[in-house]
Amino acid sequence: MATVRLDIKTETALKRLVVRRGQTRSEVIREAITRLAEEEEEAPRSAYEQLQAFVGVVDSGGKQLSTETGKKLRELLKERSSARSPR
């Protein structure tokens, strides 16, 4: 069970919905939450949003693994490129 505090504007909108739909306040609120949850599940999420729960949870042990990643990536790509190039 949950208790929800509503501002006046939202309370008025809820009252209108209750009358218009012939439902109880609880039924209207449950349906609204269900619809919102379904929308959230259907919405495409970015890679960051999908991995957000995991960001920052690993400790590198002080190795500063993110230092000079651009330089390391360039070197790796250069090595791969030269390995593919016919000589």
PDB file with SEQRES, HELIX, SHEET and CRYST1 records, atoms N, CA, C and O in Angstrom:
SEQRES   1 A   87  MET ALA THR VAL ARG LEU ASP ILE LYS THR GLU THR ALA          
SEQRES   2 A   87  LEU LYS ARG LEU VAL VAL ARG ARG GLY GLN THR ARG SER          
SEQRES   3 A   87  GLU VAL ILE ARG GLU ALA ILE THR ARG LEU ALA GLU GLU          
SEQRES   4 A   87  GLU GLU GLU ALA PRO ARG SER ALA TYR GLU GLN LEU GLN          
SEQRES   5 A   87  ALA PHE VAL GLY VAL VAL ASP SER GLY GLY LYS GLN LEU          
SEQRES   6 A   87  SER THR GLU THR GLY LYS LYS LEU ARG GLU LEU LEU LYS          
SEQRES   7 A   87  GLU ARG SER SER ALA ARG SER PRO ARG                          
HELIX    1 AA1 ILE A    8  ARG A   21  1                                  14    
HELIX    2 AA2 ARG A   25  GLU A   42  1                                  18    
HELIX    3 AA3 ALA A   47  LEU A   51  1                                   5    
HELIX    4 AA4 GLN A   52  PHE A   54  5                                   3    
HELIX    5 AA5 THR A   69  ARG A   84  1                                  16    
CRYST1    1.000    1.000    1.000  90.00  90.00  90.00 P 1           1          
ATOM      1  N   MET A   1       0.846  -1.178   0.000  1.00  0.00           N  
ATOM      2  CA  MET A   1       0.000   0.000   0.000  1.00  0.00           C  
ATOM      3  C   MET A   1       0.887   1.234   0.000  1.00  0.00           C  
ATOM      4  O   MET A   1       1.957   1.243   0.607  1.00  0.00           O  
ATOM      5  N   ALA A   2       0.431   2.271  -0.686  1.00  0.00           N  
ATOM      6  CA  ALA A   2       1.204   3.500  -0.781  1.00  0.00           C  
ATOM      7  C   ALA A   2       0.293   4.698  -0.535  1.00  0.00           C  
ATOM      8  O   ALA A   2      -0.902   4.662  -0.826  1.00  0.00           O  
ATOM      9  N   THR A   3       0.870   5.735  -0.006  1.00  0.00           N  
ATOM     10  CA  THR A   3       0.159   6.993   0.161  1.00  0.00           C  
ATOM     11  C   THR A   3       0.797   7.993  -0.791  1.00  0.00           C  
ATOM     12  O   THR A   3       2.020   8.103  -0.867  1.00  0.00           O  
ATOM     13  N   VAL A   4      -0.047   8.722  -1.519  1.00  0.00           N  
ATOM     14  CA  VAL A   4       0.459   9.669  -2.504  1.00  0.00           C  
ATOM     15  C   VAL A   4      -0.091  11.053  -2.185  1.00  0.00           C  
ATOM     16  O   VAL A   4      -1.290  11.220  -1.958  1.00  0.00           O  
ATOM     17  N   ARG A   5       0.791  12.035  -2.170  1.00  0.00           N  
ATOM     18  CA  ARG A   5       0.371  13.425  -1.971  1.00  0.00           C  
ATOM     19  C   ARG A   5       0.360  14.109  -3.328  1.00  0.00           C  
ATOM     20  O   ARG A   5       1.335  14.049  -4.077  1.00  0.00           O  
ATOM     21  N   LEU A   6      -0.754  14.760  -3.635  1.00  0.00           N  
ATOM     22  CA  LEU A   6      -0.913  15.405  -4.927  1.00  0.00           C  
ATOM     23  C   LEU A   6      -1.049  16.909  -4.761  1.00  0.00           C  
ATOM     24  O   LEU A   6      -1.626  17.396  -3.789  1.00  0.00           O  
ATOM     25  N   ASP A   7      -0.501  17.638  -5.739  1.00  0.00           N  
ATOM     26  CA  ASP A   7      -0.725  19.081  -5.737  1.00  0.00           C  
ATOM     27  C   ASP A   7      -2.165  19.329  -6.213  1.00  0.00           C  
ATOM     28  O   ASP A   7      -2.823  18.409  -6.700  1.00  0.00           O  
ATOM     29  N   ILE A   8      -2.642  20.542  -6.076  1.00  0.00           N  
ATOM     30  CA  ILE A   8      -4.041  20.864  -6.376  1.00  0.00           C  
ATOM     31  C   ILE A   8      -4.385  20.566  -7.833  1.00  0.00           C  
ATOM     32  O   ILE A   8      -5.449  20.016  -8.115  1.00  0.00           O  
ATOM     33  N   LYS A   9      -3.510  20.917  -8.746  1.00  0.00           N  
ATOM     34  CA  LYS A   9      -3.751  20.694 -10.177  1.00  0.00           C  
ATOM     35  C   LYS A   9      -3.915  19.199 -10.478  1.00  0.00           C  
ATOM     36  O   LYS A   9      -4.824  18.809 -11.211  1.00  0.00           O  
ATOM     37  N   THR A  10      -3.046  18.377  -9.919  1.00  0.00           N  
ATOM     38  CA  THR A  10      -3.105  16.932 -10.153  1.00  0.00           C  
ATOM     39  C   THR A  10      -4.331  16.334  -9.470  1.00  0.00           C  
ATOM     40  O   THR A  10      -4.979  15.447 -10.025  1.00  0.00           O  
ATOM     41  N   GLU A  11      -4.649  16.812  -8.279  1.00  0.00           N  
ATOM     42  CA  GLU A  11      -5.844  16.338  -7.558  1.00  0.00           C  
ATOM     43  C   GLU A  11      -7.107  16.633  -8.358  1.00  0.00           C  
ATOM     44  O   GLU A  11      -8.003  15.793  -8.444  1.00  0.00           O  
ATOM     45  N   THR A  12      -7.179  17.830  -8.945  1.00  0.00           N  
ATOM     46  CA  THR A  12      -8.337  18.208  -9.763  1.00  0.00           C  
ATOM     47  C   THR A  12      -8.431  17.318 -10.997  1.00  0.00           C  
ATOM     48  O   THR A  12      -9.518  16.860 -11.352  1.00  0.00           O  
ATOM     49  N   ALA A  13      -7.309  17.073 -11.645  1.00  0.00           N  
ATOM     50  CA  ALA A  13      -7.290  16.198 -12.819  1.00  0.00           C  
ATOM     51  C   ALA A  13      -7.731  14.788 -12.440  1.00  0.00           C  
ATOM     52  O   ALA A  13      -8.472  14.149 -13.187  1.00  0.00           O  
ATOM     53  N   LEU A  14      -7.285  14.302 -11.297  1.00  0.00           N  
ATOM     54  CA  LEU A  14      -7.673  12.974 -10.829  1.00  0.00           C  
ATOM     55  C   LEU A  14      -9.175  12.906 -10.589  1.00  0.00           C  
ATOM     56  O   LEU A  14      -9.822  11.938 -10.988  1.00  0.00           O  
ATOM     57  N   LYS A  15      -9.733  13.922  -9.944  1.00  0.00           N  
ATOM     58  CA  LYS A  15     -11.184  13.943  -9.690  1.00  0.00           C  
ATOM     59  C   LYS A  15     -11.967  13.902 -10.997  1.00  0.00           C  
ATOM     60  O   LYS A  15     -12.964  13.189 -11.105  1.00  0.00           O  
ATOM     61  N   ARG A  16     -11.511  14.672 -11.995  1.00  0.00           N  
ATOM     62  CA  ARG A  16     -12.190  14.665 -13.297  1.00  0.00           C  
ATOM     63  C   ARG A  16     -12.141  13.283 -13.941  1.00  0.00           C  
ATOM     64  O   ARG A  16     -13.138  12.805 -14.483  1.00  0.00           O  
ATOM     65  N   LEU A  17     -10.981  12.650 -13.878  1.00  0.00           N  
ATOM     66  CA  LEU A  17     -10.838  11.307 -14.455  1.00  0.00           C  
ATOM     67  C   LEU A  17     -11.732  10.288 -13.750  1.00  0.00           C  
ATOM     68  O   LEU A  17     -12.334   9.430 -14.397  1.00  0.00           O  
ATOM     69  N   VAL A  18     -11.816  10.382 -12.448  1.00  0.00           N  
ATOM     70  CA  VAL A  18     -12.655   9.469 -11.664  1.00  0.00           C  
ATOM     71  C   VAL A  18     -14.104   9.572 -12.125  1.00  0.00           C  
ATOM     72  O   VAL A  18     -14.763   8.557 -12.351  1.00  0.00           O  
ATOM     73  N   VAL A  19     -14.596  10.796 -12.261  1.00  0.00           N  
ATOM     74  CA  VAL A  19     -15.983  11.011 -12.667  1.00  0.00           C  
ATOM     75  C   VAL A  19     -16.180  10.556 -14.120  1.00  0.00           C  
ATOM     76  O   VAL A  19     -17.125   9.827 -14.424  1.00  0.00           O  
ATOM     77  N   ARG A  20     -15.295  10.983 -14.999  1.00  0.00           N  
ATOM     78  CA  ARG A  20     -15.415  10.678 -16.429  1.00  0.00           C  
ATOM     79  C   ARG A  20     -15.348   9.178 -16.700  1.00  0.00           C  
ATOM     80  O   ARG A  20     -16.080   8.676 -17.553  1.00  0.00           O  
ATOM     81  N   ARG A  21     -14.491   8.463 -15.997  1.00  0.00           N  
ATOM     82  CA  ARG A  21     -14.296   7.042 -16.257  1.00  0.00           C  
ATOM     83  C   ARG A  21     -15.181   6.146 -15.396  1.00  0.00           C  
ATOM     84  O   ARG A  21     -15.350   4.964 -15.696  1.00  0.00           O  
ATOM     85  N   GLY A  22     -15.739   6.698 -14.341  1.00  0.00           N  
ATOM     86  CA  GLY A  22     -16.561   5.887 -13.450  1.00  0.00           C  
ATOM     87  C   GLY A  22     -15.739   4.868 -12.677  1.00  0.00           C  
ATOM     88  O   GLY A  22     -16.211   3.776 -12.362  1.00  0.00           O  
ATOM     89  N   GLN A  23     -14.513   5.241 -12.379  1.00  0.00           N  
ATOM     90  CA  GLN A  23     -13.609   4.359 -11.636  1.00  0.00           C  
ATOM     91  C   GLN A  23     -13.289   4.987 -10.284  1.00  0.00           C  
ATOM     92  O   GLN A  23     -13.580   6.159 -10.046  1.00  0.00           O  
ATOM     93  N   THR A  24     -12.692   4.197  -9.411  1.00  0.00           N  
ATOM     94  CA  THR A  24     -12.245   4.734  -8.139  1.00  0.00           C  
ATOM     95  C   THR A  24     -10.927   5.468  -8.349  1.00  0.00           C  
ATOM     96  O   THR A  24     -10.276   5.314  -9.382  1.00  0.00           O  
ATOM     97  N   ARG A  25     -10.547   6.257  -7.368  1.00  0.00           N  
ATOM     98  CA  ARG A  25      -9.254   6.957  -7.431  1.00  0.00           C  
ATOM     99  C   ARG A  25      -8.112   5.947  -7.573  1.00  0.00           C  
ATOM    100  O   ARG A  25      -7.189   6.136  -8.365  1.00  0.00           O  
ATOM    101  N   SER A  26      -8.198   4.892  -6.802  1.00  0.00           N  
ATOM    102  CA  SER A  26      -7.151   3.868  -6.838  1.00  0.00           C  
ATOM    103  C   SER A  26      -7.048   3.224  -8.213  1.00  0.00           C  
ATOM    104  O   SER A  26      -5.945   2.985  -8.702  1.00  0.00           O  
ATOM    105  N   GLU A  27      -8.191   2.940  -8.844  1.00  0.00           N  
ATOM    106  CA  GLU A  27      -8.163   2.325 -10.171  1.00  0.00           C  
ATOM    107  C   GLU A  27      -7.501   3.248 -11.195  1.00  0.00           C  
ATOM    108  O   GLU A  27      -6.703   2.796 -12.016  1.00  0.00           O  
ATOM    109  N   VAL A  28      -7.831   4.529 -11.147  1.00  0.00           N  
ATOM    110  CA  VAL A  28      -7.245   5.488 -12.081  1.00  0.00           C  
ATOM    111  C   VAL A  28      -5.734   5.586 -11.863  1.00  0.00           C  
ATOM    112  O   VAL A  28      -4.963   5.586 -12.823  1.00  0.00           O  
ATOM    113  N   ILE A  29      -5.322   5.666 -10.619  1.00  0.00           N  
ATOM    114  CA  ILE A  29      -3.889   5.778 -10.301  1.00  0.00           C  
ATOM    115  C   ILE A  29      -3.148   4.515 -10.719  1.00  0.00           C  
ATOM    116  O   ILE A  29      -2.065   4.601 -11.298  1.00  0.00           O  
ATOM    117  N   ARG A  30      -3.719   3.332 -10.434  1.00  0.00           N  
ATOM    118  CA  ARG A  30      -3.067   2.074 -10.833  1.00  0.00           C  
ATOM    119  C   ARG A  30      -2.909   1.993 -12.350  1.00  0.00           C  
ATOM    120  O   ARG A  30      -1.860   1.589 -12.850  1.00  0.00           O  
ATOM    121  N   GLU A  31      -3.968   2.383 -13.084  1.00  0.00           N  
ATOM    122  CA  GLU A  31      -3.906   2.330 -14.541  1.00  0.00           C  
ATOM    123  C   GLU A  31      -2.854   3.299 -15.081  1.00  0.00           C  
ATOM    124  O   GLU A  31      -2.123   2.974 -16.017  1.00  0.00           O  
ATOM    125  N   ALA A  32      -2.785   4.482 -14.487  1.00  0.00           N  
ATOM    126  CA  ALA A  32      -1.789   5.468 -14.928  1.00  0.00           C  
ATOM    127  C   ALA A  32      -0.369   4.947 -14.707  1.00  0.00           C  
ATOM    128  O   ALA A  32       0.495   5.104 -15.570  1.00  0.00           O  
ATOM    129  N   ILE A  33      -0.134   4.339 -13.570  1.00  0.00           N  
ATOM    130  CA  ILE A  33       1.202   3.801 -13.270  1.00  0.00           C  
ATOM    131  C   ILE A  33       1.534   2.645 -14.203  1.00  0.00           C  
ATOM    132  O   ILE A  33       2.665   2.536 -14.675  1.00  0.00           O  
ATOM    133  N   THR A  34       0.564   1.786 -14.472  1.00  0.00           N  
ATOM    134  CA  THR A  34       0.767   0.658 -15.382  1.00  0.00           C  
ATOM    135  C   THR A  34       1.129   1.160 -16.777  1.00  0.00           C  
ATOM    136  O   THR A  34       2.061   0.650 -17.399  1.00  0.00           O  
ATOM    137  N   ARG A  35       0.391   2.162 -17.271  1.00  0.00           N  
ATOM    138  CA  ARG A  35       0.683   2.715 -18.605  1.00  0.00           C  
ATOM    139  C   ARG A  35       2.073   3.341 -18.653  1.00  0.00           C  
ATOM    140  O   ARG A  35       2.814   3.143 -19.616  1.00  0.00           O  
ATOM    141  N   LEU A  36       2.424   4.089 -17.624  1.00  0.00           N  
ATOM    142  CA  LEU A  36       3.743   4.725 -17.588  1.00  0.00           C  
ATOM    143  C   LEU A  36       4.849   3.675 -17.576  1.00  0.00           C  
ATOM    144  O   LEU A  36       5.863   3.825 -18.257  1.00  0.00           O  
ATOM    145  N   ALA A  37       4.651   2.620 -16.803  1.00  0.00           N  
ATOM    146  CA  ALA A  37       5.650   1.547 -16.735  1.00  0.00           C  
ATOM    147  C   ALA A  37       5.802   0.867 -18.094  1.00  0.00           C  
ATOM    148  O   ALA A  37       6.918   0.544 -18.502  1.00  0.00           O  
ATOM    149  N   GLU A  38       4.695   0.649 -18.794  1.00  0.00           N  
ATOM    150  CA  GLU A  38       4.747   0.032 -20.120  1.00  0.00           C  
ATOM    151  C   GLU A  38       5.483   0.937 -21.109  1.00  0.00           C  
ATOM    152  O   GLU A  38       6.275   0.455 -21.919  1.00  0.00           O  
ATOM    153  N   GLU A  39       5.225   2.232 -21.046  1.00  0.00           N  
ATOM    154  CA  GLU A  39       5.914   3.180 -21.921  1.00  0.00           C  
ATOM    155  C   GLU A  39       7.417   3.158 -21.674  1.00  0.00           C  
ATOM    156  O   GLU A  39       8.210   3.184 -22.615  1.00  0.00           O  
ATOM    157  N   GLU A  40       7.800   3.112 -20.407  1.00  0.00           N  
ATOM    158  CA  GLU A  40       9.219   3.086 -20.050  1.00  0.00           C  
ATOM    159  C   GLU A  40       9.895   1.833 -20.594  1.00  0.00           C  
ATOM    160  O   GLU A  40      11.030   1.896 -21.068  1.00  0.00           O  
ATOM    161  N   GLU A  41       9.209   0.701 -20.531  1.00  0.00           N  
ATOM    162  CA  GLU A  41       9.786  -0.558 -21.002  1.00  0.00           C  
ATOM    163  C   GLU A  41       9.932  -0.560 -22.515  1.00  0.00           C  
ATOM    164  O   GLU A  41      10.865  -1.161 -23.047  1.00  0.00           O  
ATOM    165  N   GLU A  42       9.008   0.113 -23.218  1.00  0.00           N  
ATOM    166  CA  GLU A  42       9.024   0.130 -24.679  1.00  0.00           C  
ATOM    167  C   GLU A  42      10.027   1.146 -25.229  1.00  0.00           C  
ATOM    168  O   GLU A  42      10.505   0.991 -26.352  1.00  0.00           O  
ATOM    169  N   ALA A  43      10.343   2.162 -24.467  1.00  0.00           N  
ATOM    170  CA  ALA A  43      11.216   3.233 -24.951  1.00  0.00           C  
ATOM    171  C   ALA A  43      12.628   2.699 -25.181  1.00  0.00           C  
ATOM    172  O   ALA A  43      13.181   2.008 -24.326  1.00  0.00           O  
ATOM    173  N   PRO A  44      13.209   3.019 -26.341  1.00  0.00           N  
ATOM    174  CA  PRO A  44      14.590   2.586 -26.584  1.00  0.00           C  
ATOM    175  C   PRO A  44      15.544   3.269 -25.610  1.00  0.00           C  
ATOM    176  O   PRO A  44      15.408   4.455 -25.310  1.00  0.00           O  
ATOM    177  N   ARG A  45      16.496   2.507 -25.133  1.00  0.00           N  
ATOM    178  CA  ARG A  45      17.454   3.046 -24.177  1.00  0.00           C  
ATOM    179  C   ARG A  45      18.832   3.071 -24.808  1.00  0.00           C  
ATOM    180  O   ARG A  45      19.199   2.172 -25.565  1.00  0.00           O  
ATOM    181  N   SER A  46      19.585   4.104 -24.491  1.00  0.00           N  
ATOM    182  CA  SER A  46      20.947   4.205 -25.013  1.00  0.00           C  
ATOM    183  C   SER A  46      21.826   3.155 -24.332  1.00  0.00           C  
ATOM    184  O   SER A  46      21.456   2.577 -23.310  1.00  0.00           O  
ATOM    185  N   ALA A  47      22.976   2.928 -24.914  1.00  0.00           N  
ATOM    186  CA  ALA A  47      23.917   1.978 -24.319  1.00  0.00           C  
ATOM    187  C   ALA A  47      24.289   2.410 -22.904  1.00  0.00           C  
ATOM    188  O   ALA A  47      24.417   1.575 -22.009  1.00  0.00           O  
ATOM    189  N   TYR A  48      24.463   3.722 -22.705  1.00  0.00           N  
ATOM    190  CA  TYR A  48      24.803   4.212 -21.369  1.00  0.00           C  
ATOM    191  C   TYR A  48      23.678   3.912 -20.384  1.00  0.00           C  
ATOM    192  O   TYR A  48      23.935   3.461 -19.268  1.00  0.00           O  
ATOM    193  N   GLU A  49      22.424   4.161 -20.792  1.00  0.00           N  
ATOM    194  CA  GLU A  49      21.294   3.898 -19.897  1.00  0.00           C  
ATOM    195  C   GLU A  49      21.209   2.417 -19.537  1.00  0.00           C  
ATOM    196  O   GLU A  49      20.870   2.065 -18.407  1.00  0.00           O  
ATOM    197  N   GLN A  50      21.514   1.565 -20.490  1.00  0.00           N  
ATOM    198  CA  GLN A  50      21.464   0.129 -20.229  1.00  0.00           C  
ATOM    199  C   GLN A  50      22.567  -0.319 -19.282  1.00  0.00           C  
ATOM    200  O   GLN A  50      22.387  -1.264 -18.513  1.00  0.00           O  
ATOM    201  N   LEU A  51      23.699   0.353 -19.337  1.00  0.00           N  
ATOM    202  CA  LEU A  51      24.844  -0.037 -18.507  1.00  0.00           C  
ATOM    203  C   LEU A  51      25.031   0.843 -17.276  1.00  0.00           C  
ATOM    204  O   LEU A  51      25.972   0.645 -16.508  1.00  0.00           O  
ATOM    205  N   GLN A  52      24.143   1.808 -17.088  1.00  0.00           N  
ATOM    206  CA  GLN A  52      24.294   2.797 -16.015  1.00  0.00           C  
ATOM    207  C   GLN A  52      24.458   2.155 -14.639  1.00  0.00           C  
ATOM    208  O   GLN A  52      25.206   2.663 -13.804  1.00  0.00           O  
ATOM    209  N   ALA A  53      23.771   1.054 -14.402  1.00  0.00           N  
ATOM    210  CA  ALA A  53      23.874   0.395 -13.093  1.00  0.00           C  
ATOM    211  C   ALA A  53      25.270  -0.148 -12.835  1.00  0.00           C  
ATOM    212  O   ALA A  53      25.638  -0.390 -11.685  1.00  0.00           O  
ATOM    213  N   PHE A  54      26.053  -0.343 -13.896  1.00  0.00           N  
ATOM    214  CA  PHE A  54      27.374  -0.936 -13.751  1.00  0.00           C  
ATOM    215  C   PHE A  54      28.503   0.088 -13.787  1.00  0.00           C  
ATOM    216  O   PHE A  54      29.642  -0.239 -13.454  1.00  0.00           O  
ATOM    217  N   VAL A  55      28.203   1.315 -14.186  1.00  0.00           N  
ATOM    218  CA  VAL A  55      29.232   2.349 -14.313  1.00  0.00           C  
ATOM    219  C   VAL A  55      29.760   2.721 -12.932  1.00  0.00           C  
ATOM    220  O   VAL A  55      28.991   3.062 -12.034  1.00  0.00           O  
ATOM    221  N   GLY A  56      31.052   2.654 -12.777  1.00  0.00           N  
ATOM    222  CA  GLY A  56      31.684   3.071 -11.527  1.00  0.00           C  
ATOM    223  C   GLY A  56      31.699   2.020 -10.434  1.00  0.00           C  
ATOM    224  O   GLY A  56      32.082   2.328  -9.306  1.00  0.00           O  
ATOM    225  N   VAL A  57      31.296   0.786 -10.725  1.00  0.00           N  
ATOM    226  CA  VAL A  57      31.268  -0.226  -9.675  1.00  0.00           C  
ATOM    227  C   VAL A  57      32.543  -1.063  -9.605  1.00  0.00           C  
ATOM    228  O   VAL A  57      32.721  -1.850  -8.675  1.00  0.00           O  
ATOM    229  N   VAL A  58      33.423  -0.895 -10.580  1.00  0.00           N  
ATOM    230  CA  VAL A  58      34.654  -1.676 -10.606  1.00  0.00           C  
ATOM    231  C   VAL A  58      35.821  -0.798 -10.172  1.00  0.00           C  
ATOM    232  O   VAL A  58      35.968   0.330 -10.643  1.00  0.00           O  
ATOM    233  N   ASP A  59      36.628  -1.310  -9.293  1.00  0.00           N  
ATOM    234  CA  ASP A  59      37.807  -0.594  -8.825  1.00  0.00           C  
ATOM    235  C   ASP A  59      39.022  -1.133  -9.557  1.00  0.00           C  
ATOM    236  O   ASP A  59      39.266  -2.339  -9.556  1.00  0.00           O  
ATOM    237  N   SER A  60      39.778  -0.252 -10.177  1.00  0.00           N  
ATOM    238  CA  SER A  60      40.952  -0.678 -10.942  1.00  0.00           C  
ATOM    239  C   SER A  60      42.157  -0.949 -10.048  1.00  0.00           C  
ATOM    240  O   SER A  60      43.218  -1.340 -10.534  1.00  0.00           O  
ATOM    241  N   GLY A  61      41.999  -0.747  -8.775  1.00  0.00           N  
ATOM    242  CA  GLY A  61      43.120  -0.965  -7.864  1.00  0.00           C  
ATOM    243  C   GLY A  61      44.172   0.124  -7.966  1.00  0.00           C  
ATOM    244  O   GLY A  61      45.345  -0.098  -7.666  1.00  0.00           O  
ATOM    245  N   GLY A  62      43.736   1.316  -8.398  1.00  0.00           N  
ATOM    246  CA  GLY A  62      44.659   2.439  -8.505  1.00  0.00           C  
ATOM    247  C   GLY A  62      45.478   2.451  -9.776  1.00  0.00           C  
ATOM    248  O   GLY A  62      46.429   3.225  -9.879  1.00  0.00           O  
ATOM    249  N   LYS A  63      45.143   1.620 -10.747  1.00  0.00           N  
ATOM    250  CA  LYS A  63      45.943   1.536 -11.967  1.00  0.00           C  
ATOM    251  C   LYS A  63      45.633   2.637 -12.978  1.00  0.00           C  
ATOM    252  O   LYS A  63      46.341   2.767 -13.976  1.00  0.00           O  
ATOM    253  N   GLN A  64      44.594   3.429 -12.742  1.00  0.00           N  
ATOM    254  CA  GLN A  64      44.208   4.534 -13.633  1.00  0.00           C  
ATOM    255  C   GLN A  64      44.119   4.050 -15.076  1.00  0.00           C  
ATOM    256  O   GLN A  64      44.812   4.556 -15.959  1.00  0.00           O  
ATOM    257  N   LEU A  65      43.267   3.075 -15.297  1.00  0.00           N  
ATOM    258  CA  LEU A  65      43.154   2.434 -16.607  1.00  0.00           C  
ATOM    259  C   LEU A  65      42.631   3.365 -17.695  1.00  0.00           C  
ATOM    260  O   LEU A  65      42.841   3.102 -18.879  1.00  0.00           O  
ATOM    261  N   SER A  66      41.965   4.433 -17.321  1.00  0.00           N  
ATOM    262  CA  SER A  66      41.421   5.328 -18.341  1.00  0.00           C  
ATOM    263  C   SER A  66      42.438   6.367 -18.819  1.00  0.00           C  
ATOM    264  O   SER A  66      42.128   7.158 -19.711  1.00  0.00           O  
ATOM    265  N   THR A  67      43.618   6.382 -18.260  1.00  0.00           N  
ATOM    266  CA  THR A  67      44.644   7.342 -18.659  1.00  0.00           C  
ATOM    267  C   THR A  67      45.154   7.019 -20.056  1.00  0.00           C  
ATOM    268  O   THR A  67      45.522   5.880 -20.345  1.00  0.00           O  
ATOM    269  N   GLU A  68      45.173   8.017 -20.910  1.00  0.00           N  
ATOM    270  CA  GLU A  68      45.699   7.897 -22.271  1.00  0.00           C  
ATOM    271  C   GLU A  68      45.001   6.826 -23.102  1.00  0.00           C  
ATOM    272  O   GLU A  68      45.642   6.160 -23.915  1.00  0.00           O  
ATOM    273  N   THR A  69      43.699   6.652 -22.907  1.00  0.00           N  
ATOM    274  CA  THR A  69      42.985   5.639 -23.689  1.00  0.00           C  
ATOM    275  C   THR A  69      42.992   5.980 -25.171  1.00  0.00           C  
ATOM    276  O   THR A  69      43.071   5.079 -26.007  1.00  0.00           O  
ATOM    277  N   GLY A  70      42.909   7.266 -25.516  1.00  0.00           N  
ATOM    278  CA  GLY A  70      42.938   7.666 -26.927  1.00  0.00           C  
ATOM    279  C   GLY A  70      44.236   7.254 -27.588  1.00  0.00           C  
ATOM    280  O   GLY A  70      44.242   6.746 -28.709  1.00  0.00           O  
ATOM    281  N   LYS A  71      45.334   7.475 -26.887  1.00  0.00           N  
ATOM    282  CA  LYS A  71      46.658   7.115 -27.413  1.00  0.00           C  
ATOM    283  C   LYS A  71      46.752   5.598 -27.596  1.00  0.00           C  
ATOM    284  O   LYS A  71      47.234   5.118 -28.622  1.00  0.00           O  
ATOM    285  N   LYS A  72      46.292   4.858 -26.605  1.00  0.00           N  
ATOM    286  CA  LYS A  72      46.352   3.398 -26.673  1.00  0.00           C  
ATOM    287  C   LYS A  72      45.478   2.867 -27.805  1.00  0.00           C  
ATOM    288  O   LYS A  72      45.855   1.916 -28.490  1.00  0.00           O  
ATOM    289  N   LEU A  73      44.301   3.483 -28.004  1.00  0.00           N  
ATOM    290  CA  LEU A  73      43.417   3.053 -29.082  1.00  0.00           C  
ATOM    291  C   LEU A  73      44.053   3.322 -30.446  1.00  0.00           C  
ATOM    292  O   LEU A  73      43.999   2.473 -31.337  1.00  0.00           O  
ATOM    293  N   ARG A  74      44.654   4.500 -30.609  1.00  0.00           N  
ATOM    294  CA  ARG A  74      45.332   4.814 -31.873  1.00  0.00           C  
ATOM    295  C   ARG A  74      46.430   3.795 -32.173  1.00  0.00           C  
ATOM    296  O   ARG A  74      46.560   3.328 -33.305  1.00  0.00           O  
ATOM    297  N   GLU A  75      47.217   3.454 -31.152  1.00  0.00           N  
ATOM    298  CA  GLU A  75      48.292   2.479 -31.337  1.00  0.00           C  
ATOM    299  C   GLU A  75      47.731   1.113 -31.733  1.00  0.00           C  
ATOM    300  O   GLU A  75      48.277   0.437 -32.605  1.00  0.00           O  
ATOM    301  N   LEU A  76      46.643   0.719 -31.089  1.00  0.00           N  
ATOM    302  CA  LEU A  76      46.023  -0.567 -31.398  1.00  0.00           C  
ATOM    303  C   LEU A  76      45.494  -0.583 -32.828  1.00  0.00           C  
ATOM    304  O   LEU A  76      45.697  -1.557 -33.553  1.00  0.00           O  
ATOM    305  N   LEU A  77      44.820   0.483 -33.235  1.00  0.00           N  
ATOM    306  CA  LEU A  77      44.285   0.568 -34.599  1.00  0.00           C  
ATOM    307  C   LEU A  77      45.414   0.594 -35.630  1.00  0.00           C  
ATOM    308  O   LEU A  77      45.293   0.004 -36.704  1.00  0.00           O  
ATOM    309  N   LYS A  78      46.494   1.269 -35.305  1.00  0.00           N  
ATOM    310  CA  LYS A  78      47.642   1.335 -36.207  1.00  0.00           C  
ATOM    311  C   LYS A  78      48.244  -0.060 -36.379  1.00  0.00           C  
ATOM    312  O   LYS A  78      48.597  -0.455 -37.489  1.00  0.00           O  
ATOM    313  N   GLU A  79      48.357  -0.794 -35.287  1.00  0.00           N  
ATOM    314  CA  GLU A  79      48.899  -2.160 -35.355  1.00  0.00           C  
ATOM    315  C   GLU A  79      48.010  -3.051 -36.215  1.00  0.00           C  
ATOM    316  O   GLU A  79      48.505  -3.813 -37.045  1.00  0.00           O  
ATOM    317  N   ARG A  80      46.698  -2.954 -36.015  1.00  0.00           N  
ATOM    318  CA  ARG A  80      45.769  -3.783 -36.781  1.00  0.00           C  
ATOM    319  C   ARG A  80      45.798  -3.403 -38.258  1.00  0.00           C  
ATOM    320  O   ARG A  80      45.736  -4.265 -39.135  1.00  0.00           O  
ATOM    321  N   SER A  81      45.894  -2.108 -38.517  1.00  0.00           N  
ATOM    322  CA  SER A  81      45.923  -1.651 -39.892  1.00  0.00           C  
ATOM    323  C   SER A  81      47.169  -2.151 -40.609  1.00  0.00           C  
ATOM    324  O   SER A  81      47.101  -2.594 -41.755  1.00  0.00           O  
ATOM    325  N   SER A  82      48.293  -2.080 -39.936  1.00  0.00           N  
ATOM    326  CA  SER A  82      49.545  -2.537 -40.558  1.00  0.00           C  
ATOM    327  C   SER A  82      49.557  -4.053 -40.708  1.00  0.00           C  
ATOM    328  O   SER A  82      50.188  -4.569 -41.630  1.00  0.00           O  
ATOM    329  N   ALA A  83      48.886  -4.768 -39.840  1.00  0.00           N  
ATOM    330  CA  ALA A  83      48.828  -6.232 -39.947  1.00  0.00           C  
ATOM    331  C   ALA A  83      48.003  -6.656 -41.151  1.00  0.00           C  
ATOM    332  O   ALA A  83      48.268  -7.703 -41.741  1.00  0.00           O  
ATOM    333  N   ARG A  84      46.997  -5.851 -41.528  1.00  0.00           N  
ATOM    334  CA  ARG A  84      46.128  -6.173 -42.667  1.00  0.00           C  
ATOM    335  C   ARG A  84      46.718  -5.746 -44.001  1.00  0.00           C  
ATOM    336  O   ARG A  84      46.414  -6.331 -45.041  1.00  0.00           O  
ATOM    337  N   SER A  85      47.562  -4.725 -43.967  1.00  0.00           N  
ATOM    338  CA  SER A  85      48.105  -4.162 -45.205  1.00  0.00           C  
ATOM    339  C   SER A  85      49.073  -5.131 -45.869  1.00  0.00           C  
ATOM    340  O   SER A  85      49.972  -5.674 -45.226  1.00  0.00           O  
ATOM    341  N   PRO A  86      48.868  -5.342 -47.192  1.00  0.00           N  
ATOM    342  CA  PRO A  86      49.826  -6.207 -47.896  1.00  0.00           C  
ATOM    343  C   PRO A  86      51.155  -5.468 -48.058  1.00  0.00           C  
ATOM    344  O   PRO A  86      51.162  -4.260 -48.291  1.00  0.00           O  
ATOM    345  N   ARG A  87      52.234  -6.151 -47.943  1.00  0.00           N  
ATOM    346  CA  ARG A  87      53.553  -5.526 -48.022  1.00  0.00           C  
ATOM    347  C   ARG A  87      54.259  -5.908 -49.268  1.00  0.00           C  
ATOM    348  O   ARG A  87      55.386  -5.470 -49.499  1.00  0.00           O  
TER     349      ARG A  87                                                      
END                                                                             
